[in-house]
């Protein structure tokens, strides 16, 4: 006879949109520059696909929620955890479940990385209620701790309990080397988004053939390098627009790295579902806009 928790999972209807790494996840470069622990407690936590160098833990407190980490999607129930390791692509499907999310920056991860070495977590999901009951109070204590030594100790204990629960397994040395290279590539793209980022330019910069460089990027993210760069530049456009709301739109487009206005216009309409003029008008931000391309 299936367990009560399994029956609950089977009762929940499947989500309408199944997330995929092909949804072009966002690299949260700005978050990776932060050194403070971030916590989002006792609230509805939903997010689109993204990744960063930091470790992110979600503890579900009520109801159920679909969590996707890399290519695996799981239905979490209250009293369960999920952990996204460094550079895992993760997303939380929209729902009204209450959860607490803890994001741990690199400054707190030295001992965790040293212990894990070249190994990886066997699974990103913790379904043991006993483990949850030990970990959840630590999440709360970390949020309120004012002593940095105590906070670091609690982070180590939290990660230690999770690693003990899920276990680790070996990865190929070549995979570790490639992951380090991907880290460097992502940092470079985010710092040089406004420059020439053609495949030939990037492959020369990192000392690989264009074919190898392209295959490596697709291996980790399962989508086209040019698509990633276009999405990155669109994100930069929004950041610049928020930072300089009165700045000329055409200037912002080129400052974001786009080579032409029509290219930006097509991408914006495709990604946002409307033209820039309509989008910003609905957001009560009147702007003067170029006419749409033919």
C-alpha atoms as a printed R data frame, in Angstrom:
    type eleno elety resid chain resno      x      y       z
1   ATOM     1    CA   UNK     A     1  0.000  0.000   0.000
2   ATOM     2    CA   UNK     A     2  1.518  3.379  -0.987
3   ATOM     3    CA   UNK     A     3  2.520  5.718   1.826
4   ATOM     4    CA   UNK     A     4  0.387  8.734   2.723
5   ATOM     5    CA   UNK     A     5  3.069 11.117   1.405
6   ATOM     6    CA   UNK     A     6  3.264  9.235  -1.899
7   ATOM     7    CA   UNK     A     7 -0.529  9.381  -2.213
8   ATOM     8    CA   UNK     A     8 -0.396 13.150  -1.633
9   ATOM     9    CA   UNK     A     9  2.152 13.545  -4.428
10  ATOM    10    CA   UNK     A    10  0.014 11.517  -6.807
11  ATOM    11    CA   UNK     A    11 -3.045 13.657  -5.982
12  ATOM    12    CA   UNK     A    12 -1.376 16.903  -7.039
13  ATOM    13    CA   UNK     A    13 -2.035 17.567 -10.736
14  ATOM    14    CA   UNK     A    14  1.021 17.944 -12.969
15  ATOM    15    CA   UNK     A    15  2.231 21.475 -13.625
16  ATOM    16    CA   UNK     A    16  1.179 23.055 -16.883
17  ATOM    17    CA   UNK     A    17  4.699 24.178 -17.766
18  ATOM    18    CA   UNK     A    18  7.481 21.662 -17.289
19  ATOM    19    CA   UNK     A    19 10.685 23.561 -16.715
20  ATOM    20    CA   UNK     A    20 13.757 22.798 -18.742
21  ATOM    21    CA   UNK     A    21 17.358 23.922 -18.861
22  ATOM    22    CA   UNK     A    22 16.503 24.970 -22.425
23  ATOM    23    CA   UNK     A    23 14.548 27.900 -20.910
24  ATOM    24    CA   UNK     A    24 17.859 29.826 -20.962
25  ATOM    25    CA   UNK     A    25 18.603 30.168 -17.247
26  ATOM    26    CA   UNK     A    26 19.975 33.425 -15.953
27  ATOM    27    CA   UNK     A    27 23.450 33.624 -14.428
28  ATOM    28    CA   UNK     A    28 23.108 35.787 -11.304
29  ATOM    29    CA   UNK     A    29 26.485 37.455 -11.626
30  ATOM    30    CA   UNK     A    30 25.575 40.290  -9.252
31  ATOM    31    CA   UNK     A    31 24.597 37.828  -6.525
32  ATOM    32    CA   UNK     A    32 27.955 36.089  -6.843
33  ATOM    33    CA   UNK     A    33 29.624 39.361  -5.887
34  ATOM    34    CA   UNK     A    34 27.729 39.429  -2.577
35  ATOM    35    CA   UNK     A    35 29.415 38.206   0.601
36  ATOM    36    CA   UNK     A    36 26.413 38.214   2.939
37  ATOM    37    CA   UNK     A    37 24.097 35.274   3.555
38  ATOM    38    CA   UNK     A    38 20.669 35.856   2.032
39  ATOM    39    CA   UNK     A    39 17.513 34.384   3.555
40  ATOM    40    CA   UNK     A    40 13.924 34.575   2.362
41  ATOM    41    CA   UNK     A    41 11.929 33.186   5.315
42  ATOM    42    CA   UNK     A    42  8.348 31.987   5.727
43  ATOM    43    CA   UNK     A    43  7.025 33.207   2.389
44  ATOM    44    CA   UNK     A    44  6.061 32.143  -1.115
45  ATOM    45    CA   UNK     A    45  9.333 31.548  -2.962
46  ATOM    46    CA   UNK     A    46  9.116 31.139  -6.736
47  ATOM    47    CA   UNK     A    47 11.811 31.718  -9.339
48  ATOM    48    CA   UNK     A    48 12.616 31.124 -12.991
49  ATOM    49    CA   UNK     A    49 15.667 29.045 -14.018
50  ATOM    50    CA   UNK     A    50 18.914 30.582 -12.782
51  ATOM    51    CA   UNK     A    51 22.300 29.614 -11.395
52  ATOM    52    CA   UNK     A    52 25.186 31.055  -9.386
53  ATOM    53    CA   UNK     A    53 28.326 30.021  -7.510
54  ATOM    54    CA   UNK     A    54 26.488 30.086  -4.200
55  ATOM    55    CA   UNK     A    55 24.730 27.165  -2.535
56  ATOM    56    CA   UNK     A    56 20.951 27.563  -2.271
57  ATOM    57    CA   UNK     A    57 18.691 25.582   0.062
58  ATOM    58    CA   UNK     A    58 14.890 25.607   0.050
59  ATOM    59    CA   UNK     A    59 12.925 24.150   2.966
60  ATOM    60    CA   UNK     A    60  9.241 23.571   2.231
61  ATOM    61    CA   UNK     A    61  6.989 24.355   5.203
62  ATOM    62    CA   UNK     A    62  3.488 23.940   3.763
63  ATOM    63    CA   UNK     A    63  1.747 22.320   0.801
64  ATOM    64    CA   UNK     A    64  3.738 21.023  -2.194
65  ATOM    65    CA   UNK     A    65  5.940 22.599  -4.860
66  ATOM    66    CA   UNK     A    66  7.721 21.452  -7.998
67  ATOM    67    CA   UNK     A    67 11.461 22.094  -7.789
68  ATOM    68    CA   UNK     A    68 13.752 21.624 -10.762
69  ATOM    69    CA   UNK     A    69 17.517 21.283 -10.364
70  ATOM    70    CA   UNK     A    70 19.448 20.773 -13.586
71  ATOM    71    CA   UNK     A    71 17.403 18.269 -15.624
72  ATOM    72    CA   UNK     A    72 15.538 16.691 -12.707
73  ATOM    73    CA   UNK     A    73 12.155 17.931 -11.524
74  ATOM    74    CA   UNK     A    74 10.758 16.723  -8.200
75  ATOM    75    CA   UNK     A    75  7.575 17.420  -6.265
76  ATOM    76    CA   UNK     A    76  8.569 18.481  -2.760
77  ATOM    77    CA   UNK     A    77  6.145 18.238   0.156
78  ATOM    78    CA   UNK     A    78  6.109 20.037   3.493
79  ATOM    79    CA   UNK     A    79  8.988 18.827   5.655
80  ATOM    80    CA   UNK     A    80 11.387 18.252   2.742
81  ATOM    81    CA   UNK     A    81 14.484 20.068   1.460
82  ATOM    82    CA   UNK     A    82 16.247 20.721  -1.820
83  ATOM    83    CA   UNK     A    83 19.834 21.926  -2.218
84  ATOM    84    CA   UNK     A    84 21.239 23.538  -5.355
85  ATOM    85    CA   UNK     A    85 25.010 23.173  -5.397
86  ATOM    86    CA   UNK     A    86 27.375 25.662  -7.010
87  ATOM    87    CA   UNK     A    87 26.283 26.377 -10.599
88  ATOM    88    CA   UNK     A    88 23.317 23.988 -10.498
89  ATOM    89    CA   UNK     A    89 20.523 25.362 -12.691
90  ATOM    90    CA   UNK     A    90 17.434 25.558 -10.479
91  ATOM    91    CA   UNK     A    91 13.906 26.930 -10.464
92  ATOM    92    CA   UNK     A    92 10.810 26.825  -8.269
93  ATOM    93    CA   UNK     A    93  7.472 26.480 -10.049
94  ATOM    94    CA   UNK     A    94  4.947 29.121  -9.044
95  ATOM    95    CA   UNK     A    95  2.532 28.054  -6.311
96  ATOM    96    CA   UNK     A    96  1.309 29.266  -2.916
97  ATOM    97    CA   UNK     A    97  3.482 26.957  -0.796
98  ATOM    98    CA   UNK     A    98  5.306 28.584   2.122
99  ATOM    99    CA   UNK     A    99  9.032 27.955   2.304
100 ATOM   100    CA   UNK     A   100 12.329 29.352   3.531
101 ATOM   101    CA   UNK     A   101 15.230 29.862   1.125
102 ATOM   102    CA   UNK     A   102 18.826 30.256   2.286
103 ATOM   103    CA   UNK     A   103 21.585 31.349  -0.120
104 ATOM   104    CA   UNK     A   104 25.135 30.803   1.110
105 ATOM   105    CA   UNK     A   105 27.961 32.813  -0.542
106 ATOM   106    CA   UNK     A   106 31.446 31.548  -1.359
107 ATOM   107    CA   UNK     A   107 32.917 33.142   1.765
108 ATOM   108    CA   UNK     A   108 31.115 30.509   3.864
109 ATOM   109    CA   UNK     A   109 31.759 27.505   1.602
110 ATOM   110    CA   UNK     A   110 35.504 26.855   1.964
111 ATOM   111    CA   UNK     A   111 35.166 23.921   4.397
112 ATOM   112    CA   UNK     A   112 32.210 22.501   2.466
113 ATOM   113    CA   UNK     A   113 34.161 22.565  -0.802
114 ATOM   114    CA   UNK     A   114 37.255 21.119   0.864
115 ATOM   115    CA   UNK     A   115 35.249 18.226   2.305
116 ATOM   116    CA   UNK     A   116 33.417 17.555  -0.955
117 ATOM   117    CA   UNK     A   117 36.549 17.872  -3.107
118 ATOM   118    CA   UNK     A   118 35.897 16.731  -6.674
119 ATOM   119    CA   UNK     A   119 32.812 14.815  -5.583
120 ATOM   120    CA   UNK     A   120 29.225 15.831  -6.200
121 ATOM   121    CA   UNK     A   121 26.023 15.312  -4.242
122 ATOM   122    CA   UNK     A   122 24.283 12.028  -5.059
123 ATOM   123    CA   UNK     A   123 20.928 13.793  -5.014
124 ATOM   124    CA   UNK     A   124 19.697 17.352  -4.539
125 ATOM   125    CA   UNK     A   125 16.560 16.337  -2.648
126 ATOM   126    CA   UNK     A   126 16.179 15.442   1.041
127 ATOM   127    CA   UNK     A   127 12.911 13.696   1.900
128 ATOM   128    CA   UNK     A   128 13.766 12.439   5.383
129 ATOM   129    CA   UNK     A   129 11.620 14.354   7.890
130 ATOM   130    CA   UNK     A   130 14.138 13.694  10.653
131 ATOM   131    CA   UNK     A   131 16.816 15.509   8.635
132 ATOM   132    CA   UNK     A   132 14.421 18.399   7.964
133 ATOM   133    CA   UNK     A   133 13.660 18.691  11.685
134 ATOM   134    CA   UNK     A   134 17.382 19.044  12.403
135 ATOM   135    CA   UNK     A   135 18.108 21.423   9.513
136 ATOM   136    CA   UNK     A   136 15.151 23.800   9.637
137 ATOM   137    CA   UNK     A   137 15.961 25.259  13.095
138 ATOM   138    CA   UNK     A   138 19.493 25.903  11.833
139 ATOM   139    CA   UNK     A   139 18.078 27.927   8.925
140 ATOM   140    CA   UNK     A   140 16.234 30.126  11.407
141 ATOM   141    CA   UNK     A   141 19.232 30.471  13.716
142 ATOM   142    CA   UNK     A   142 21.538 31.425  10.843
143 ATOM   143    CA   UNK     A   143 19.133 34.211   9.894
144 ATOM   144    CA   UNK     A   144 19.151 35.706  13.384
145 ATOM   145    CA   UNK     A   145 22.783 35.081  14.391
146 ATOM   146    CA   UNK     A   146 24.771 38.272  14.951
147 ATOM   147    CA   UNK     A   147 28.072 36.560  15.786
148 ATOM   148    CA   UNK     A   148 29.874 35.710  12.502
149 ATOM   149    CA   UNK     A   149 31.726 32.769  14.075
150 ATOM   150    CA   UNK     A   150 28.482 31.229  15.292
151 ATOM   151    CA   UNK     A   151 26.893 31.867  11.901
152 ATOM   152    CA   UNK     A   152 29.774 30.134  10.101
153 ATOM   153    CA   UNK     A   153 29.562 27.190  12.503
154 ATOM   154    CA   UNK     A   154 25.829 26.807  11.929
155 ATOM   155    CA   UNK     A   155 26.308 26.948   8.143
156 ATOM   156    CA   UNK     A   156 28.906 24.171   8.389
157 ATOM   157    CA   UNK     A   157 26.574 22.091  10.555
158 ATOM   158    CA   UNK     A   158 23.667 22.623   8.156
159 ATOM   159    CA   UNK     A   159 25.695 21.630   5.094
160 ATOM   160    CA   UNK     A   160 27.252 18.740   7.010
161 ATOM   161    CA   UNK     A   161 23.850 17.301   7.909
162 ATOM   162    CA   UNK     A   162 22.645 17.597   4.311
163 ATOM   163    CA   UNK     A   163 25.789 15.989   2.871
164 ATOM   164    CA   UNK     A   164 25.519 13.213   5.456
165 ATOM   165    CA   UNK     A   165 21.911 12.607   4.402
166 ATOM   166    CA   UNK     A   166 22.371 12.611   0.605
167 ATOM   167    CA   UNK     A   167 25.956 11.365   0.269
168 ATOM   168    CA   UNK     A   168 28.513 12.212  -2.402
169 ATOM   169    CA   UNK     A   169 29.870 10.433  -5.460
170 ATOM   170    CA   UNK     A   170 32.983 10.836  -7.548
171 ATOM   171    CA   UNK     A   171 33.087 12.897 -10.713
172 ATOM   172    CA   UNK     A   172 35.561 12.675 -13.541
173 ATOM   173    CA   UNK     A   173 38.591 14.957 -13.187
174 ATOM   174    CA   UNK     A   174 37.948 16.196 -16.708
175 ATOM   175    CA   UNK     A   175 34.432 17.264 -15.702
176 ATOM   176    CA   UNK     A   176 35.838 19.252 -12.779
177 ATOM   177    CA   UNK     A   177 38.331 20.953 -15.101
178 ATOM   178    CA   UNK     A   178 35.571 21.832 -17.553
179 ATOM   179    CA   UNK     A   179 33.366 23.198 -14.770
180 ATOM   180    CA   UNK     A   180 36.151 25.534 -13.652
181 ATOM   181    CA   UNK     A   181 36.500 26.692 -17.253
182 ATOM   182    CA   UNK     A   182 32.755 27.342 -17.476
183 ATOM   183    CA   UNK     A   183 33.026 29.493 -14.336
184 ATOM   184    CA   UNK     A   184 35.706 31.598 -16.035
185 ATOM   185    CA   UNK     A   185 33.678 31.880 -19.235
186 ATOM   186    CA   UNK     A   186 30.548 33.060 -17.418
187 ATOM   187    CA   UNK     A   187 32.523 35.649 -15.468
188 ATOM   188    CA   UNK     A   188 34.090 36.879 -18.701
189 ATOM   189    CA   UNK     A   189 30.743 37.146 -20.497
190 ATOM   190    CA   UNK     A   190 29.187 39.134 -17.675
191 ATOM   191    CA   UNK     A   191 32.104 41.552 -17.527
192 ATOM   192    CA   UNK     A   192 32.463 41.996 -21.311
193 ATOM   193    CA   UNK     A   193 28.813 41.801 -22.444
194 ATOM   194    CA   UNK     A   194 29.066 45.104 -24.349
195 ATOM   195    CA   UNK     A   195 32.065 43.958 -26.410
196 ATOM   196    CA   UNK     A   196 32.458 41.654 -29.401
197 ATOM   197    CA   UNK     A   197 31.493 38.201 -28.128
198 ATOM   198    CA   UNK     A   198 31.604 36.216 -31.337
199 ATOM   199    CA   UNK     A   199 32.442 32.526 -31.128
200 ATOM   200    CA   UNK     A   200 35.843 33.124 -32.747
201 ATOM   201    CA   UNK     A   201 36.680 35.924 -30.313
202 ATOM   202    CA   UNK     A   202 35.748 33.834 -27.281
203 ATOM   203    CA   UNK     A   203 37.521 30.696 -28.467
204 ATOM   204    CA   UNK     A   204 40.695 32.739 -29.055
205 ATOM   205    CA   UNK     A   205 40.381 34.326 -25.612
206 ATOM   206    CA   UNK     A   206 40.243 30.934 -23.883
207 ATOM   207    CA   UNK     A   207 42.578 29.045 -26.203
208 ATOM   208    CA   UNK     A   208 40.144 26.527 -27.692
209 ATOM   209    CA   UNK     A   209 38.859 25.848 -31.167
210 ATOM   210    CA   UNK     A   210 35.436 27.359 -31.969
211 ATOM   211    CA   UNK     A   211 33.976 23.857 -32.321
212 ATOM   212    CA   UNK     A   212 35.239 22.697 -28.912
213 ATOM   213    CA   UNK     A   213 34.173 25.934 -27.237
214 ATOM   214    CA   UNK     A   214 30.654 25.695 -28.649
215 ATOM   215    CA   UNK     A   215 30.304 22.016 -27.679
216 ATOM   216    CA   UNK     A   216 31.521 22.705 -24.146
217 ATOM   217    CA   UNK     A   217 28.946 25.430 -23.587
218 ATOM   218    CA   UNK     A   218 26.117 23.296 -24.953
219 ATOM   219    CA   UNK     A   219 27.255 20.338 -22.845
220 ATOM   220    CA   UNK     A   220 26.721 22.269 -19.622
221 ATOM   221    CA   UNK     A   221 23.661 24.348 -20.525
222 ATOM   222    CA   UNK     A   222 22.049 22.504 -23.445
223 ATOM   223    CA   UNK     A   223 21.442 25.624 -25.491
224 ATOM   224    CA   UNK     A   224 23.202 27.898 -27.939
225 ATOM   225    CA   UNK     A   225 25.985 30.269 -26.844
226 ATOM   226    CA   UNK     A   226 24.568 33.106 -28.943
227 ATOM   227    CA   UNK     A   227 21.157 32.673 -27.306
228 ATOM   228    CA   UNK     A   228 22.762 32.956 -23.883
229 ATOM   229    CA   UNK     A   229 24.625 36.128 -24.853
230 ATOM   230    CA   UNK     A   230 21.452 37.700 -26.281
231 ATOM   231    CA   UNK     A   231 19.516 36.938 -23.095
232 ATOM   232    CA   UNK     A   232 22.392 38.275 -20.992
233 ATOM   233    CA   UNK     A   233 22.365 41.543 -22.932
234 ATOM   234    CA   UNK     A   234 18.609 41.861 -22.517
235 ATOM   235    CA   UNK     A   235 19.038 41.463 -18.759
236 ATOM   236    CA   UNK     A   236 21.751 44.134 -18.834
237 ATOM   237    CA   UNK     A   237 19.364 46.425 -20.704
238 ATOM   238    CA   UNK     A   238 16.802 46.122 -17.900
239 ATOM   239    CA   UNK     A   239 19.482 46.761 -15.283
240 ATOM   240    CA   UNK     A   240 20.646 49.894 -17.101
241 ATOM   241    CA   UNK     A   241 17.055 51.038 -17.666
242 ATOM   242    CA   UNK     A   242 16.387 50.787 -13.926
243 ATOM   243    CA   UNK     A   243 19.646 52.553 -13.100
244 ATOM   244    CA   UNK     A   244 19.205 55.328 -15.692
245 ATOM   245    CA   UNK     A   245 15.425 55.691 -16.240
246 ATOM   246    CA   UNK     A   246 15.782 59.006 -18.078
247 ATOM   247    CA   UNK     A   247 18.558 57.898 -20.399
248 ATOM   248    CA   UNK     A   248 17.864 57.698 -24.140
249 ATOM   249    CA   UNK     A   249 16.569 54.237 -25.049
250 ATOM   250    CA   UNK     A   250 18.770 53.871 -28.126
251 ATOM   251    CA   UNK     A   251 21.843 54.598 -26.016
252 ATOM   252    CA   UNK     A   252 20.778 51.961 -23.488
253 ATOM   253    CA   UNK     A   253 20.332 49.413 -26.269
254 ATOM   254    CA   UNK     A   254 23.869 49.882 -27.554
255 ATOM   255    CA   UNK     A   255 25.304 50.163 -24.025
256 ATOM   256    CA   UNK     A   256 23.790 46.728 -23.379
257 ATOM   257    CA   UNK     A   257 25.887 45.252 -26.176
258 ATOM   258    CA   UNK     A   258 23.305 44.970 -28.961
259 ATOM   259    CA   UNK     A   259 24.722 45.620 -32.410
260 ATOM   260    CA   UNK     A   260 21.475 46.962 -33.874
261 ATOM   261    CA   UNK     A   261 18.110 48.330 -32.780
262 ATOM   262    CA   UNK     A   262 16.043 45.830 -34.843
263 ATOM   263    CA   UNK     A   263 17.930 42.920 -33.224
264 ATOM   264    CA   UNK     A   264 17.050 44.247 -29.782
265 ATOM   265    CA   UNK     A   265 13.448 44.886 -30.791
266 ATOM   266    CA   UNK     A   266 12.917 41.340 -32.077
267 ATOM   267    CA   UNK     A   267 14.478 39.756 -28.984
268 ATOM   268    CA   UNK     A   268 12.558 41.986 -26.574
269 ATOM   269    CA   UNK     A   269  9.228 41.214 -28.241
270 ATOM   270    CA   UNK     A   270  9.986 37.484 -28.285
271 ATOM   271    CA   UNK     A   271 11.065 37.315 -24.643
272 ATOM   272    CA   UNK     A   272  8.652 39.790 -23.057
273 ATOM   273    CA   UNK     A   273  5.582 39.076 -25.187
274 ATOM   274    CA   UNK     A   274  5.086 42.673 -26.298
275 ATOM   275    CA   UNK     A   275  6.946 45.563 -27.840
276 ATOM   276    CA   UNK     A   276  9.139 47.703 -25.567
277 ATOM   277    CA   UNK     A   277  6.740 50.626 -25.964
278 ATOM   278    CA   UNK     A   278  3.740 48.597 -24.838
279 ATOM   279    CA   UNK     A   279  5.715 46.906 -22.076
280 ATOM   280    CA   UNK     A   280  6.956 50.118 -20.487
281 ATOM   281    CA   UNK     A   281  3.656 51.920 -21.021
282 ATOM   282    CA   UNK     A   282  1.905 49.179 -19.064
283 ATOM   283    CA   UNK     A   283  4.549 49.636 -16.392
284 ATOM   284    CA   UNK     A   284  3.600 53.335 -16.314
285 ATOM   285    CA   UNK     A   285  6.973 54.316 -17.708
286 ATOM   286    CA   UNK     A   286  6.376 56.496 -20.742
287 ATOM   287    CA   UNK     A   287  9.263 56.428 -23.206
288 ATOM   288    CA   UNK     A   288  9.948 57.565 -26.736
289 ATOM   289    CA   UNK     A   289 10.612 54.557 -28.908
290 ATOM   290    CA   UNK     A   290 11.840 53.893 -32.398
291 ATOM   291    CA   UNK     A   291  9.293 52.429 -34.848
292 ATOM   292    CA   UNK     A   292  9.200 48.622 -35.086
293 ATOM   293    CA   UNK     A   293 11.338 47.081 -37.818
294 ATOM   294    CA   UNK     A   294  9.703 45.913 -41.015
